[in-house]
Amino acid sequence: MASDTQTIDTLSFEDALRALETIVRQLESGHVPLEDSISLYEKGEKLRQHCQKRLDAAQARIERIVAGPDGGAAGTQPFDAPDR
């Protein structure tokens, strides 16, 4: 399972979302044995957490857009940069 987590951590948001959608379709089909369903659910939860982490990071970056005097965007700064 550690290798699963390492693999998931390297996925782009889009690839992780596609993998999660595939798992959801498999689980919704009702044709997956119970033990496999549990494994799929666990992997799906890891994928969901990965997607949420990527979304949170993107949101933080967007929130750090620096507004100019006219209210328009004057530039950006990394989300982990100190406030000015």
C-alpha positions in Angstrom: 0.0 0.0 0.0 2.9 2.4 0.6 3.7 2.2 -3.1 0.0 3.0 -3.9 0.4 6.1 -1.8 3.6 7.1 -3.5 2.0 6.5 -6.9 -1.0 8.6 -6.0 1.2 11.4 -4.8 2.7 11.7 -8.2 -0.6 12.0 -10.1 -1.8 15.2 -11.5 -5.2 16.4 -10.3 -6.8 15.4 -13.6 -5.3 11.9 -13.6 -6.3 11.3 -9.9 -9.8 12.5 -10.7 -10.1 10.1 -13.6 -8.9 7.2 -11.5 -11.4 8.2 -8.8 -14.2 8.3 -11.3 -13.3 4.8 -12.5 -13.4 3.5 -9.0 -16.8 5.0 -8.4 -18.1 3.5 -11.6 -16.8 0.1 -10.5 -18.3 0.3 -7.0 -21.6 1.6 -8.4 -21.9 -1.3 -10.8 -22.4 -3.7 -7.9 -20.3 -6.4 -9.7 -17.2 -6.1 -7.5 -16.7 -8.7 -4.7 -16.8 -7.4 -1.1 -13.1 -7.6 -0.4 -12.3 -5.9 -3.7 -14.9 -3.2 -2.9 -13.2 -2.5 0.4 -9.8 -2.2 -1.4 -11.2 0.0 -4.1 -12.9 2.2 -1.5 -9.6 2.7 0.4 -7.8 3.6 -2.8 -10.7 6.0 -3.7 -10.4 7.7 -0.4 -6.7 8.2 -0.9 -7.4 9.6 -4.4 -10.1 11.9 -3.0 -7.6 13.2 -0.3 -5.0 13.8 -3.0 -7.4 15.7 -5.2 -8.6 17.8 -2.2 -4.9 18.6 -1.3 -4.3 19.8 -4.9 -7.4 21.9 -4.9 -6.5 23.5 -1.6 -3.0 24.4 -2.9 -4.5 25.9 -6.0 -7.0 27.9 -4.0 -4.3 29.2 -1.7 -2.3 30.3 -4.7 -5.3 32.1 -6.2 -6.0 33.9 -3.0 -2.5 35.3 -3.0 -3.0 37.3 -6.1 -1.8 40.8 -5.4 -4.4 43.5 -6.2 -3.2 46.8 -7.6 -4.5 50.2 -6.6 -7.3 50.1 -9.1 -8.5 46.7 -7.7 -7.2 44.8 -10.7 -4.6 42.1 -10.4 -1.1 43.6 -10.4 0.8 40.3 -10.1 1.1 37.2 -8.1 3.2 35.9 -5.3 3.7 32.4 -4.0 1.1 31.3 -1.5 3.8 30.6 1.0 5.4 34.0 0.7 5.1 36.3 3.7 2.5 39.1 3.6 3.7 42.5 2.7 
